């Protein structure tokens, strides 16, 4: 049990280092570019390692819809109905929370993105999964993602 917990913490640390708070194209849609060094689950998809844009779809009118685009924003990968998440204090950096899978019971399972907070905001986005999927996760780890040289969020390196 202790070994699994340490593995989860190590995984979260690795993910945190490979995600970078993105270039912020527009405060209104909270566009955030994120690079993952390993696969990450979002509701309905597993995103392979790579770079993605997370964008509030309706430009602030309905903050409960997030769209995930490829690195150059030419292809929509997923539109996700989300909810609101709150935190006690805003930070100047992107904050991502991941649910770590119980890989002893579910080999090959990847971490799931559960929350996304845009810099400077206390209200963020919560991603919802089916009850069956949520039962496969052990715990959630919040990661404050450091900015990279060009403002990109990199998780996992």
HELIX and SHEET records of a PDB file:
HELIX    1   1 UNK A    2  UNK A   17  1                                  16    
HELIX    2   2 UNK A  131  UNK A  134  1                                   4    
SHEET    1   A 6 UNK A  19  UNK A  20  0                                        
SHEET    2   A 6 UNK A 153  UNK A 155 -1                                        
SHEET    3   A 6 UNK A  32  UNK A  36  1                                        
SHEET    4   A 6 UNK A  50  UNK A  56 -1                                        
SHEET    5   A 6 UNK A  65  UNK A  70 -1                                        
SHEET    6   A 6 UNK A  76  UNK A  81 -1                                        
SHEET    1   B 2 UNK A  40  UNK A  42  0                                        
SHEET    2   B 2 UNK A  45  UNK A  47 -1                                        
SHEET    1   C 5 UNK A  83  UNK A  86  0                                        
SHEET    2   C 5 UNK A 123  UNK A 126 -1                                        
SHEET    3   C 5 UNK A 112  UNK A 117 -1                                        
SHEET    4   C 5 UNK A  95  UNK A 101 -1                                        
SHEET    5   C 5 UNK A 137  UNK A 144 -1                                        
END                                                                             
